[in-house]
């Protein structure tokens, strides 16, 4: 009985302390510094222009987007390019890897590209532009930095290993974008390399410590485990941004009942306003991706996320205007 009493008292003390720190994390953690980001253009706005192109980025910036989300790979001649896939097959119709070609060898994008997170657009699930070659060129990351020096850029580091990360780091430094760039990867090994200059993680210095970093998939899982067990208020977090899927309106009728059930459970577990509020008080904003309908936009706002990532920057801007937010 004495042991049980001590155990219950300890658990009660732990629960109360955890709850207090959940609501007042500043008692234990100094809030991180971050910009206010609401409007995020996924690949520049893949539903309104060719994805990951200067044309798409310019369109989004003209609409007043707060952040451009893009993906990076490295070419054979060590140029950092903006493209989502390691292969050119989907975006350019060429069965080759970006890393196997020099930059000048990269083909133009196809005139029609699928939209990964939106099944309903004018011509189906695709964006179709024109024949103008200037709108279909795969850009260099440095050209994005030069063209939009004051716009926050969110970089998803794709395949390329140490070389890609080192080259991106050089570009961030050269363009003095430490405070206007967020980078990372959902792959844990690549994410860790964004923190360190060597894969051993020993006796090595960080890359730009002022550059924002988002949680990897492993990091997200750990974060939610900490949250549900009450440990989160006691844990120091090196990441500066949380980017999570809130699921788009893709048709789910093709999924089995089991898959649909798992999807509903995942959605229930992910949407945690108390978690988002706690992180926000610690200076760690939460961004939801990739949402393309007003219903989804409203869901994200109701959940308390800080920013919404979309393929349709015009639609999201109009939604914010109508909501007076």
C-alpha positions as a printed NumPy array, in Angstrom:
array([[  0.   ,   0.   ,   0.   ],
       [  2.824,   2.384,   0.849],
       [  4.424,   1.74 ,  -2.545],
       [  1.113,   2.281,  -4.316],
       [  0.559,   5.545,  -2.455],
       [  4.015,   6.802,  -3.408],
       [  3.454,   5.746,  -7.017],
       [  0.098,   7.508,  -7.239],
       [  1.514,  10.637,  -5.62 ],
       [  4.431,  10.633,  -8.065],
       [  2.16 ,  10.159, -11.071],
       [ -0.163,  12.902,  -9.868],
       [  2.752,  15.279,  -9.377],
       [  4.09 ,  14.403, -12.823],
       [  0.69 ,  14.919, -14.462],
       [  0.116,  18.29 , -12.801],
       [  3.621,  19.542, -13.624],
       [  3.297,  18.341, -17.216],
       [ -0.078,  20.057, -17.604],
       [  1.208,  23.344, -16.182],
       [  4.264,  23.325, -18.45 ],
       [  2.113,  22.335, -21.428],
       [  0.215,  25.605, -21.028],
       [  3.195,  27.668, -19.839],
       [  6.248,  26.226, -21.633],
       [  8.084,  29.546, -21.33 ],
       [  8.7  ,  28.645, -17.68 ],
       [ 11.188,  26.054, -18.905],
       [ 12.01 ,  26.933, -22.514],
       [ 13.024,  30.19 , -24.134],
       [ 10.709,  30.786, -27.134],
       [ 12.368,  30.518, -30.525],
       [ 12.221,  33.401, -32.964],
       [ 10.146,  32.883, -36.116],
       [  8.348,  34.937, -38.748],
       [  4.581,  35.013, -39.044],
       [  3.76 ,  32.715, -41.964],
       [  0.145,  32.073, -43.043],
       [  0.188,  31.62 , -46.804],
       [  2.528,  28.966, -48.222],
       [  2.735,  28.101, -51.913],
       [  3.472,  24.396, -52.453],
       [  6.008,  24.06 , -55.285],
       [  5.113,  27.654, -56.034],
       [  1.48 ,  26.706, -56.648],
       [  1.38 ,  23.509, -58.694],
       [ -2.307,  23.938, -59.496],
       [ -1.901,  27.357, -61.114],
       [  1.488,  27.119, -62.842],
       [  4.182,  24.619, -63.716],
       [  5.461,  23.34 , -60.39 ],
       [  8.804,  24.526, -59.005],
       [  9.409,  27.103, -61.728],
       [ 10.347,  30.768, -61.558],
       [  7.008,  31.547, -63.216],
       [  5.112,  29.776, -60.431],
       [  7.181,  31.441, -57.726],
       [  6.715,  34.902, -59.253],
       [  2.954,  34.368, -59.492],
       [  2.76 ,  33.332, -55.838],
       [  4.915,  36.237, -54.689],
       [  2.753,  38.692, -56.634],
       [ -0.255,  37.294, -54.77 ],
       [  1.473,  38.043, -51.486],
       [  2.484,  34.547, -50.402],
       [  4.502,  34.45 , -47.192],
       [  6.598,  31.445, -48.122],
       [  7.634,  29.425, -51.16 ],
       [  7.916,  25.672, -50.653],
       [ 10.249,  23.876, -53.046],
       [ 12.368,  20.751, -53.492],
       [ 16.046,  20.452, -54.391],
       [ 18.326,  17.981, -56.142],
       [ 21.914,  18.246, -57.36 ],
       [ 23.135,  17.724, -60.923],
       [ 26.243,  15.93 , -62.125],
       [ 28.073,  19.273, -62.387],
       [ 27.14 ,  20.158, -58.778],
       [ 24.343,  22.623, -59.528],
       [ 21.448,  22.764, -57.058],
       [ 18.215,  22.618, -59.04 ],
       [ 14.6  ,  22.99 , -57.987],
       [ 12.653,  19.821, -58.765],
       [ 10.583,  17.366, -56.759],
       [ 11.463,  14.002, -58.302],
       [ 14.941,  12.467, -58.613],
       [ 13.862,  11.181, -62.028],
       [ 12.883,  13.378, -64.965],
       [ 10.293,  10.904, -66.234],
       [  7.18 ,  12.391, -64.622],
       [  8.005,  16.056, -65.065],
       [  9.872,  15.984, -68.39 ],
       [  9.119,  12.63 , -70.01 ],
       [ 12.804,  11.662, -70.012],
       [ 13.895,   8.443, -68.32 ],
       [ 16.984,   9.815, -66.596],
       [ 18.074,  10.952, -63.152],
       [ 18.859,  14.585, -62.427],
       [ 22.084,  13.585, -60.672],
       [ 23.333,  11.877, -63.852],
       [ 23.061,  14.984, -66.061],
       [ 24.783,  18.364, -66.167],
       [ 22.482,  21.329, -65.691],
       [ 22.572,  22.376, -69.35 ],
       [ 21.395,  18.88 , -70.312],
       [ 18.181,  19.048, -68.303],
       [ 15.078,  19.026, -70.534],
       [ 12.093,  21.337, -70.322],
       [  9.074,  20.334, -68.286],
       [  6.208,  18.634, -70.087],
       [  3.34 ,  20.879, -71.133],
       [  1.014,  18.88 , -68.871],
       [  1.876,  17.901, -65.291],
       [ -0.141,  15.981, -62.74 ],
       [ -1.073,  17.665, -59.461],
       [ -0.219,  15.272, -56.646],
       [ -2.58 ,  16.667, -54.022],
       [ -5.563,  17.77 , -56.104],
       [ -7.755,  15.351, -58.063],
       [-10.126,  17.945, -59.519],
       [ -8.927,  20.714, -61.814],
       [-10.256,  22.013, -65.12 ],
       [ -8.76 ,  19.222, -67.249],
       [ -8.807,  16.478, -64.628],
       [ -5.918,  15.965, -62.228],
       [ -3.364,  17.902, -64.281],
       [ -2.086,  21.398, -64.881],
       [ -1.726,  22.246, -68.559],
       [  0.064,  25.403, -69.602],
       [  1.376,  26.487, -72.958],
       [  4.276,  25.827, -75.272],
       [  6.295,  28.824, -74.035],
       [  9.661,  27.337, -73.103],
       [ 10.52 ,  30.136, -70.677],
       [  7.832,  28.865, -68.29 ],
       [  9.001,  25.245, -68.403],
       [ 12.669,  25.495, -67.483],
       [ 13.955,  23.762, -64.353],
       [ 15.483,  26.592, -62.292],
       [ 18.576,  26.771, -60.148],
       [ 18.096,  27.434, -56.448],
       [ 20.415,  30.426, -56.691],
       [ 18.07 ,  31.98 , -59.264],
       [ 15.179,  31.625, -56.803],
       [ 17.249,  33.296, -54.085],
       [ 18.253,  36.099, -56.458],
       [ 14.73 ,  36.644, -57.788],
       [ 12.95 ,  36.696, -54.418],
       [ 15.495,  37.881, -51.834],
       [ 12.96 ,  38.902, -49.178],
       [ 10.594,  35.922, -49.427],
       [ 10.943,  33.006, -47.011],
       [ 11.874,  29.779, -48.797],
       [ 11.141,  26.313, -47.405],
       [ 13.536,  23.725, -48.862],
       [ 12.773,  20.015, -48.935],
       [ 16.178,  18.361, -49.314],
       [ 15.803,  15.394, -51.635],
       [ 18.364,  12.828, -52.776],
       [ 21.977,  13.908, -53.112],
       [ 23.483,  13.244, -49.721],
       [ 26.233,  15.377, -48.247],
       [ 27.023,  17.189, -51.502],
       [ 23.518,  18.548, -51.938],
       [ 23.288,  19.712, -48.335],
       [ 26.713,  21.35 , -48.456],
       [ 25.895,  23.179, -51.699],
       [ 22.553,  24.411, -50.356],
       [ 24.317,  25.618, -47.219],
       [ 26.822,  27.55 , -49.339],
       [ 23.999,  29.218, -51.265],
       [ 22.161,  30.173, -48.078],
       [ 25.331,  31.769, -46.732],
       [ 26.272,  33.482, -49.996],
       [ 22.835,  35.087, -50.291],
       [ 22.624,  35.913, -46.562],
       [ 19.392,  33.965, -46.215],
       [ 20.006,  32.416, -42.801],
       [ 16.908,  34.055, -41.328],
       [ 14.666,  33.653, -44.364],
       [ 15.213,  29.978, -45.131],
       [ 13.807,  26.8  , -43.623],
       [ 15.219,  23.447, -44.645],
       [ 15.1  ,  19.785, -43.776],
       [ 13.95 ,  16.4  , -44.976],
       [ 11.35 ,  13.871, -43.911],
       [ 14.14 ,  11.282, -44.099],
       [ 15.924,  11.127, -40.764],
       [ 19.443,  10.668, -42.16 ],
       [ 19.125,  13.672, -44.481],
       [ 17.497,  15.721, -41.732],
       [ 20.383,  15.034, -39.353],
       [ 22.856,  16.106, -42.021],
       [ 21.164,  19.489, -42.086],
       [ 22.404,  19.888, -38.518],
       [ 25.897,  18.54 , -38.917],
       [ 28.781,  18.784, -41.348],
       [ 29.752,  15.144, -40.911],
       [ 27.741,  11.96 , -40.794],
       [ 29.563,  10.823, -37.637],
       [ 27.917,  13.693, -35.687],
       [ 31.028,  13.798, -33.469],
       [ 33.392,  16.735, -33.105],
       [ 31.674,  18.617, -35.887],
       [ 30.024,  22.004, -36.011],
       [ 26.497,  22.825, -37.051],
       [ 25.529,  24.275, -40.372],
       [ 24.086,  27.773, -40.096],
       [ 22.47 ,  27.634, -36.635],
       [ 20.146,  30.511, -37.577],
       [ 18.547,  28.572, -40.43 ],
       [ 15.141,  27.122, -39.527],
       [ 14.729,  23.356, -39.604],
       [ 11.553,  21.307, -39.71 ],
       [ 10.878,  17.929, -38.126],
       [ 11.709,  14.753, -40.029],
       [  9.137,  11.942, -40.1  ],
       [ 10.968,  10.251, -37.229],
       [ 11.029,  13.569, -35.402],
       [  7.275,  14.003, -35.874],
       [  6.589,  10.525, -34.488],
       [  8.773,  11.224, -31.446],
       [  7.079,  14.597, -30.961],
       [  3.626,  13.031, -30.829],
       [  4.832,  10.266, -28.499],
       [  6.237,  12.908, -26.163],
       [  2.943,  14.795, -26.357],
       [  0.673,  11.834, -25.618],
       [  2.87 ,  10.632, -22.729],
       [  3.123,  14.081, -21.168],
       [  6.883,  14.278, -21.677],
       [  6.864,  17.033, -24.302],
       [  6.895,  20.008, -21.884],
       [ 10.148,  18.679, -20.408],
       [ 11.886,  17.988, -23.754],
       [ 14.179,  20.472, -25.47 ],
       [ 13.507,  20.679, -29.218],
       [ 16.165,  21.608, -31.766],
       [ 13.644,  21.893, -34.62 ],
       [ 12.035,  25.26 , -35.332],
       [  9.016,  24.302, -37.48 ],
       [  6.434,  21.515, -37.591],
       [  5.062,  20.634, -41.031],
       [  2.334,  17.992, -41.05 ],
       [ -0.224,  16.578, -43.485],
       [ -3.873,  17.259, -42.781],
       [ -4.812,  15.273, -45.874],
       [ -6.299,  16.648, -49.056],
       [ -9.684,  15.897, -50.606],
       [ -8.412,  13.001, -52.665],
       [-11.032,  10.423, -53.479],
       [-10.772,   7.603, -50.923],
       [-13.412,   5.235, -52.306],
       [-10.663,   3.113, -53.85 ],
       [ -9.248,   2.412, -50.384],
       [-10.248,  -0.632, -48.39 ],
       [-12.311,  -0.168, -45.232],
       [ -9.22 ,  -0.968, -43.203],
       [ -7.204,   1.689, -45.035],
       [ -9.976,   4.261, -44.591],
       [-10.134,   3.398, -40.879],
       [ -6.375,   3.855, -40.523],
       [ -6.652,   7.179, -42.351],
       [ -9.353,   8.394, -39.952],
       [ -7.329,   7.303, -36.929],
       [ -4.226,   9.042, -38.277],
       [ -6.216,  12.217, -38.85 ],
       [ -7.628,  12.017, -35.318],
       [ -4.154,  11.602, -33.828],
       [ -2.494,  14.321, -35.909],
       [ -4.991,  17.139, -35.369],
       [ -4.115,  18.155, -31.808],
       [ -4.871,  21.838, -31.111],
       [ -3.295,  21.577, -27.641],
       [ -0.034,  20.446, -29.239],
       [ -0.082,  23.258, -31.792],
       [ -0.782,  25.826, -29.071],
       [  2.074,  24.493, -26.938],
       [  4.533,  24.601, -29.832],
       [  3.386,  28.079, -30.811],
       [  4.149,  29.326, -27.303],
       [  7.623,  27.847, -27.726],
       [  8.078,  29.764, -30.97 ],
       [  7.625,  26.681, -33.153],
       [  4.89 ,  27.296, -35.754],
       [  2.855,  24.498, -37.321],
       [  2.177,  24.372, -41.069],
       [ -0.42 ,  22.07 , -42.642],
       [  0.069,  20.535, -46.097],
       [ -1.192,  20.189, -48.797],
       [ -4.685,  21.679, -48.607],
       [ -6.581,  22.73 , -51.714],
       [-10.224,  23.357, -50.777],
       [-11.967,  25.894, -48.569],
       [-13.209,  23.053, -46.372],
       [ -9.629,  21.994, -45.754],
       [ -8.505,  25.575, -45.18 ],
       [-11.195,  25.977, -42.523],
       [-10.249,  22.662, -40.918],
       [ -6.667,  23.861, -40.592],
       [ -7.692,  27.204, -39.096],
       [-10.007,  25.499, -36.615],
       [ -7.164,  23.178, -35.602],
       [ -5.012,  26.171, -34.751],
       [ -2.179,  25.772, -37.243],
       [ -0.13 ,  28.846, -38.085],
       [  0.172,  28.399, -41.832],
       [ -1.466,  26.577, -44.731],
       [  0.393,  25.094, -47.689],
       [ -1.534,  24.873, -50.955],
       [ -1.245,  24.204, -54.679],
       [ -3.679,  27.084, -55.267],
       [ -2.225,  30.339, -53.898],
       [ -5.008,  32.442, -55.447],
       [ -7.715,  30.349, -53.804],
       [ -5.993,  30.495, -50.416],
       [ -5.479,  34.246, -50.668],
       [ -9.162,  34.773, -51.457],
       [-10.105,  32.54 , -48.537],
       [ -8.022,  34.619, -46.138],
       [ -9.542,  37.821, -47.527],
       [-13.068,  36.488, -47.026],
       [-12.194,  35.333, -43.51 ],
       [-10.583,  38.683, -42.658],
       [ -7.467,  36.942, -41.448]])
